[in-house]
Structures are given as structure tokens and as C-alpha cells.
């Protein structure tokens, strides 16, 4: 939307704003560092709004919780926008000065009455109106989201709907205002910044622009590399299915357990001509590989940088040497390049970083020395006299606007692909818990007093309706497969909704149930919205 994929605000601003909307984000458990800043904001008087199908531990801190039906976020956002427009709370001066496409957007949201939104979302019309007025009237406010918004078949449109609300009220480009995707894993932001996106080179520079491509080619000794956008992850699996992708090199990822429709993912990975995996553990994916390259743990055994959700680049320092046989990623890549006919030499992490910032304008001023002196710097930082940028897009408030105007997008409600039916009447949504990380590779070998293993979390009302006892083992089935899992009752769950994680794939292969319907724009799978049924199984299986 704005030309660079990063949250617009700093963490500090969450402490000094008037209203925070956590939309599809259980930040208390999935982004606990950021949530500390949210709590400081609450203690300083900010209102907290939680939009989430579950009444999560984050929602328990909120002034208002909107218990939305899974996959109805666009209907809610459009209805809020309609209220804001009708109540005269739209920032018409900002809209006229800094945006495009408002008329089409306003026509689109006009159809989203409060009555329609209540029917689509399950949220009472009065609550939708209350939150719309709160957001429209707040002098400063920010919207923060995470995988509850993006792990859908229409992920990009979900995000655009939230950005529309920021533009409509002028809550972008000002201190204490913003639109913030909270990154799902450590250094996801850094990965995108460094070009781990099919059409981008470091600094979000478009490789299909000839001048950009030529700049990098010159720096790399006239290297010939692709001019066109590559495949994103979902497209790679589609290419495997067609037979167009026969060799795969995976670094620090466990798709045999993390991909939606796990059975399909394992089948396709197992059918490759060659699979190379570079990782710090022998993951389930690595067990399928022809070659495994043991890597150093980047957070403790390597030198380098990471970037967090507020765009802050920070130094990582080696605390100990890697164990015997494991090597730094840079050394592995350089040795591999040499075997492929390119001499990368033996660069240090700092030399690699200096090359990056010589090519990426938004990192240009971030010398290691300055990163250490300032305890990290937020991009963009164009030169070594620049302090970094606390919040983005102040240019939209300048007269005239510097750079392109910010576009509204008219987006329509589109319910989940995996529809609820009499055969599959329960909506399964997935997520994370505070004590574990992703597929459990890095956390499951450690004990935690918080960890209770995998369970199918449902409401007591659903348990009573199905004749199931708390702790009983049941069979959960979707249109793709079945798993046996113990039930756990939770009073925060609404009837008709179930919750699981992917932290314990050896106990319960949750992603056997999830659907690989993907957003065509981002390639993200719809992990958050599967349709399942729950059946009792023989009592010979012990309960917990």
C-alpha cells in the first residue's frame, strides 16, 4: 500500500496513544514483548479494543471485545467505515490531500449496514457502532494485526480493509497513530527487508525495475540473475504438483509440519528429485532430505542483525561457538557458491551487512558502530547522520505530498472457503500459545509449567451438546483428514468454535485438518478457517 512492508509505528507510540485495536492478534501470548508496551498504554489511559473470535488472554485486558465470526473481518471493517462516514468523523481534509480512490471505497461500504454486519460477523450492531465511534473520535489511534487477519484465502483484502480505516480517519503518518502488522516469528521483518520476497531485492527494491536490477548486477560483478518475480511458497508447492519444481533448498523452515494440508505437503516434498535442508535441528522436513546442512543457531552462535516489528535493526553477537559439525549460514552459503563456480570469499557478517547497506538506501546509515551506540535503529535511515525513523509516512501530511498518494481499496466480504455444513458444522481456527513456538522444534524438548500438550479446545456448551466429557479423546475430522485428540473445555470459547495449535505435531497433526486454500495475492493459506466435525471414539483410549 505504502511502498514498503513494515509497521508504521514504534513500540513507544503504543504507550502514548489514545486507542489501540488488536485485530486478529492475541499479542499477550504471541507477541509478549510488544504487549508490555500495550499494557503501558492502557495504564496511561488508552482504550484497548480486541477483535478476535476467541476471548483470548489479550481480550481480557480490553475495554471492548468483539467476538467476531471467523473470516468476517472485511464485513466488520466496512461497517465501521460506514458509521464513521455517516457520523461525520472521516478526516475529509486528509482524504482530499493525501489519498485516492475514496469515492469507490465509500460506495462499497455503503452496502455494509450495521444490520448486515451483525448478520455476517455475529457481533451486535450496537458494539460495532461503539467501536467505530471510538476509533473515529480518538485523537490518536492505531490498528495492530497478525495472523488472525493474514492466514485467510483473502488475506490481502483483509489487510486493505484495515488500512482503509486508517486512511479514512487520518490515523497514519502521525505520532501515536499507525497500521502495524506484528510479525509472526523472530526476524520475519528482517527476512522481508533482505529480499526474501519473490519480487524484491534488499530494501524492498523491485527486481523487475531495470535500473534496480542493473545496480545489483554491477555490485555483484555483472552477475546474471532473474529479472522476473519468482514463486512464493504456495506457488512452489503448486509447481511441485505440476512437476515444474524438482529440486528444493530449505533454510530454517519446517514445511512438512507447518504447511496447511500436511498430508499433501509431505507427499510433494517426498517426491522431489533433490531436497536439501539447512537447519539447527533435524526437523521432520530434514528427515525427508537427501542432504542436511547443520547450521549454527543465529540467536546465540552467529554474528549479524535482526529486525523487529517496529523496523528496529539490532545487533546479534555470538555468545558461544557452534557445536562440532554445525556452521554459520554465511560460511555454508559461501562454500556452496564456490562449488557452483562463484567466489564469494570469506566475508564477515559486518562485511555482508556493509554490502547490503551500500545497495539498500533505507539501511545506508546503519553501520555496526551506530547500531551498537543507539541500541538499534529504525529504518529508513539514509545516512550516518540520520537517527532513524520512529514512524512512517509523515510525507502524506506535507504540502504537497512527497511521493505517491495513498490509495483506498474497495474490498468485499468473502467468507471462508471451507464452508460449514451439517457434516462439518464446527469452525476450527488455529493459533499459538505463550509456552511454545511454531512446530515445537525449538521448544518441545524443554519443560514448561504452562505447557499442557495439544488439545481440541471447545466450549462446555458444545461438549454437552455432543455428549463429550472434558479430557475425553475424540476424533476431529475435516474434508482432508482426521486426527485423534483430547478435548479441553474453555469458557472463553463460543459455541460452534474450536481451537488448536501446531506446536505438537508428533502428538496431534493439526495441519492434517487445515485447508490449503490460498490468497492469490500473498500466497498465504487459510489456516484460520477449517470446517470440522467431532466424533466420539471407543472408550479404550485413555482420557487426560
Secondary structure, DSSP 8 states (H G I E B T S, - for coil): --SS-S-SS-HHHHHS-SEEEEES--HHHHSHHHHHHHHHHHHTT-EEEEE-SS--TTGGG-SEEE---TT-HHHHHHHHHHHHHHTT-S-HHHHHHHEE-HHHHHHHHTT--HHHHHHHH---HHHHHHHHHHHHH-SSEEEEE-HHHHSSTTHHHHHHHHHHHHHHTT-SSSTT-EEEE--SSTTHHHHHHTT-STTEETTTEETTSHHHHHHHHHHTTS-----S----HHHHHHHHHHTS--EEEEES--HHHHSSSHHHHHHHHHT-SEEEEEESS--HHHHT-SEEEEB--TTTS--EEEE-TT-EEEEE---S---TT-B-HHHHHHHHHHHTT-------HHHHHHHHHHH-GGGTT--HHHHHHTT-EES---STT----SSS-GGGGSSS-SS--EE---------SS---SSS-EEEEEE--TT--TTSTTTTTS--TT-----EEE-HHHHHHHT--TT-EEEEE-SS-EEEEEEEE-TTS-TTEEEEESTTTTT--GGGTS---B-TTT--B-TT-EEEEEEE--TTS---
